[in-house]
Amino acid sequence: MVDGNIILSVAKAMELLQVLSQAGKPLLLRELTALCDYPKSTVFGLLTTMRKYDMVTQTPDGRYTLGLRLFEYGRQVERSWDISQVAHPYMEHLCQQTGASVVLSVREGSSIITLDQVEMHGGLRIVSDVGSRLPIYCTSQGKVFLAHMSRAGAESLLRGLHMNQFTPHTITDLPSLLREIDACRANGYAIENGEYKIGLRSISAPVHTVEGDVRYTVGVIGMFRSVHSDEFRTALEQVCSTAVMISTALGYREKEEST
């Protein structure tokens, strides 16, 4: 069913741009016609119009690819976005879902910096202030960033750290910590089990930018009974779902695996 407010020619142009984006290489007119399943005359007319506005460009051998105007628009959008403004509504919802404190974090060197946070009104304050620096090796946020480095890169960074034993559960043995990071890499999320502060447990998941980079994490920190409890497992699912939603809001689209 087609929405009566949609202008079909614009919708077709958007589909054409999506095909060019997903192709990842310049395409001939006949290739675009086959992929879009529109008449050749329609595709040619759309391409000609978009070329006029630099949305599409044509290579010397007659193939079509995305134009530089789209890059300019993308940079303008990126500059106008404040990650906290984008993420905050999702963080508030996650806080309501889990009853735990929610944090948005970024990595700077071997430290994790809190960019934004949401806590339950009237609840016990358990997270650090915005702008606070946390260690990378014993927080779930830090483990996510380490897991998205190469294993060699993570090992090199950790070898250069003096790893304090904040609690009896802090992992300071390098081989054990690398195995923990390997598990994070395989699972797509990280957990922290009282390793930074006694009684607190956390879950973090990666937030991808439009380019696919992991520049941020979103996570919850709370006084969960156990990492094996139902409430913790439910929170884990909600954190991962929230990370996907924030990534999508930032323009990230997971690439489909070719069959």
Secondary structure, DSSP 8 states (H G I E B T S, - for coil): ---TT--HHHHHHHHHHHHHHHH-S-B-HHHHHHHHTS-HHHHHHHHHHHHHTTSEEE-TTS-EEE-HHHHHHHHHHHHH--HHHHHHHHHHHHHHHHSSEEEEEEEETTEEEEEEEE--TTS---S--TT-EEESSSSHHHHHHHHTS-HHHHHHHHHTS-----STT----HHHHHHHHHHHHHHTSEEEESSSSTT-EEEEEEEE-TTS-EEEEEEEEE--S-TTSHHHHHHHHHHHHHHHHHHHHTT--------
